């Protein structure tokens, strides 16, 4: 089991005109640390460029203004972005918000701050990894045509996509097994 911190970005993905960024928060507040989302497959998420600092992420986006970026962002970071930076980057074309609590989930579903017109979905922690796997498969399929001439990188991306599909397959098999267990318990 791992966390977002265990994701190691593969620099091959930085050569695409499309970027996939994740901005998480690791800020310790005075009451308690920020909740951590557990991931079963962080080693498969090599397509994700992870940031924990809002300013560093913003600088990266500004420096990579030729890219079209999908941004996965925590509810705390999008709130900070809205409050502190209040600048819309036009190369961010899709935004996905992940929440660490139910109350934040409902708040973010009705978000009226920055990027509201680019928000594709809002996720809870229990479905976060599933959604990252699914988004990763779609992302890799989108960038693969750029690399058809570079057979080595192309093969690597195909392998990465296959590994994500296998992880999703395992996820769905676990869901089926859980339902079977529920049926067995109900029959007893």
C-alpha positions in Angstrom: 0.0 0.0 0.0 1.3 3.4 -0.8 0.2 7.1 -1.1 0.5 9.9 -3.6 4.1 10.4 -2.3 5.0 7.1 -3.8 4.2 8.1 -7.3 7.4 8.5 -9.4 6.9 10.6 -12.6 8.4 9.1 -15.7 10.1 11.9 -17.6 9.0 10.3 -21.0 5.6 11.8 -20.3 7.0 15.3 -20.1 7.6 15.3 -23.9 3.9 15.2 -24.7 1.9 18.3 -25.6 -0.6 17.1 -22.9 0.3 17.1 -19.3 -1.3 15.3 -16.3 -0.6 17.0 -12.9 -1.7 16.3 -9.4 -1.6 18.9 -6.8 -2.0 17.5 -3.3 -1.6 19.2 0.1 0.7 17.9 2.9 0.3 20.9 5.1 0.1 20.1 8.7 -2.4 22.3 10.5 -2.5 23.0 14.2 -5.2 20.4 14.9 -4.1 17.4 12.9 -2.3 16.3 9.8 -4.1 16.3 6.5 -5.8 12.9 5.8 -3.8 10.7 3.5 -5.3 8.7 0.6 -4.0 5.2 0.4 -3.2 3.9 -3.1 -2.7 0.2 -4.0 -0.9 1.0 -7.3 1.2 4.2 -7.0 4.0 2.5 -9.0 1.7 2.3 -12.1 0.9 6.0 -12.0 4.1 7.1 -13.7 2.1 9.4 -16.0 1.3 11.8 -13.1 3.5 14.7 -12.3 2.9 15.3 -8.5 3.2 18.6 -6.8 2.6 19.4 -3.1 3.3 23.2 -3.3 0.8 25.5 -5.0 3.4 28.0 -6.1 5.7 25.4 -7.6 2.8 23.9 -9.5 1.7 27.3 -10.8 5.3 28.0 -11.9 5.5 24.7 -13.7 2.2 25.4 -15.5 3.4 28.9 -16.5 6.7 27.5 -17.8 4.9 24.8 -19.8 2.3 27.1 -21.4 2.5 25.1 -24.7 0.9 22.1 -23.0 -2.8 21.3 -22.5 -3.0 20.2 -18.9 -5.3 18.0 -17.0 -5.1 19.0 -13.3 -6.1 16.7 -10.4 -6.3 18.9 -7.4 -7.3 18.5 -3.7 -10.2 20.5 -2.4 -7.8 22.4 -0.1 -5.4 23.4 -2.9 -8.2 24.6 -5.3 -9.5 26.7 -2.5 -6.0 28.1 -1.9 -5.6 28.7 -5.6 -8.8 30.6 -5.7 -8.0 32.7 -2.7 -4.2 33.3 -3.1 -3.4 33.2 -6.8 -6.8 33.9 -8.5 -5.2 33.5 -11.9 -6.7 31.2 -14.5 -4.2 29.4 -16.7 -5.7 28.9 -20.1 -3.6 25.8 -20.8 -5.4 24.0 -18.0 -8.2 22.3 -20.0 -9.6 19.8 -17.5 -9.8 19.9 -13.7 -10.7 17.0 -11.4 -11.1 17.7 -7.6 -10.5 15.0 -5.0 -11.9 15.5 -1.5 -10.7 13.8 1.7 -14.1 14.2 3.5 -17.8 13.9 2.6 -18.5 17.5 3.7 -15.8 18.8 1.4 -17.2 16.6 -1.4 -20.6 18.3 -1.2 -19.0 21.7 -1.1 -16.8 21.1 -4.1 -19.8 19.6 -6.1 -21.2 23.2 -6.0 -17.9 25.0 -6.4 -18.2 28.5 -7.8 -14.5 29.5 -7.7 -11.8 29.3 -10.2 -12.0 26.7 -13.0 -15.6 25.9 -12.4 -16.2 25.7 -16.1 -13.3 23.2 -16.5 -14.2 20.9 -13.6 -14.9 17.4 -15.0 -15.7 15.6 -11.7 -15.2 15.6 -8.0 -14.0 12.4 -6.2 -14.1 10.9 -2.8 -11.1 9.0 -1.3 -12.7 5.6 -1.7 -13.0 6.0 -5.5 -9.9 8.2 -6.0 -7.5 5.4 -7.1 -10.1 3.9 -9.4 -10.6 7.3 -11.1 -6.8 7.9 -11.4 -6.4 4.5 -13.1 -9.3 5.2 -15.5 -8.1 8.8 -16.3 -4.5 7.4 -16.8 -5.7 4.9 -19.4 -7.6 7.7 -21.3 -4.6 10.0 -21.0 -2.1 7.5 -22.3 -4.4 6.7 -25.2 -4.6 10.4 -26.0 -0.9 10.9 -26.1 0.2 7.7 -27.9 -0.4 9.1 -31.4 2.3 11.7 -30.8 4.9 9.0 -30.2 4.1 6.5 -33.0 7.5 7.3 -34.6 9.4 6.7 -31.4 8.9 3.0 -31.1 10.6 2.6 -27.7 8.5 5.3 -26.0 5.4 4.1 -27.8 5.9 0.6 -26.5 6.5 1.9 -23.0 3.3 3.8 -23.1 1.4 0.8 -24.4 2.9 -1.3 -21.5 1.9 1.4 -19.0 -1.7 1.5 -20.3 -1.9 -2.3 -20.2 -0.7 -2.3 -16.5 -3.4 0.3 -15.7 -6.0 -1.9 -17.4 -4.9 -4.9 -15.4 -5.1 -2.9 -12.1 -8.6 -1.8 -13.1 -9.5 -5.4 -13.9 -8.3 -6.4 -10.4 -10.3 -3.6 -8.9 -13.5 -4.9 -10.6 -12.7 -8.4 -9.6 -12.5 -7.3 -6.0 -15.8 -5.6 -6.4 -17.4 -8.8 -7.7 -15.8 -10.9 -4.9 -17.1 -8.4 -2.3 -20.7 -8.7 -3.8 -20.3 -12.5 -3.7 -19.3 -12.3 -0.1 -22.4 -10.2 0.6 -24.6 -12.7 -1.1 -23.1 -15.6 0.9 -23.6 -13.7 4.2 -27.2 -12.9 3.3 -27.9 -16.6 2.5 -26.6 -17.7 5.9 
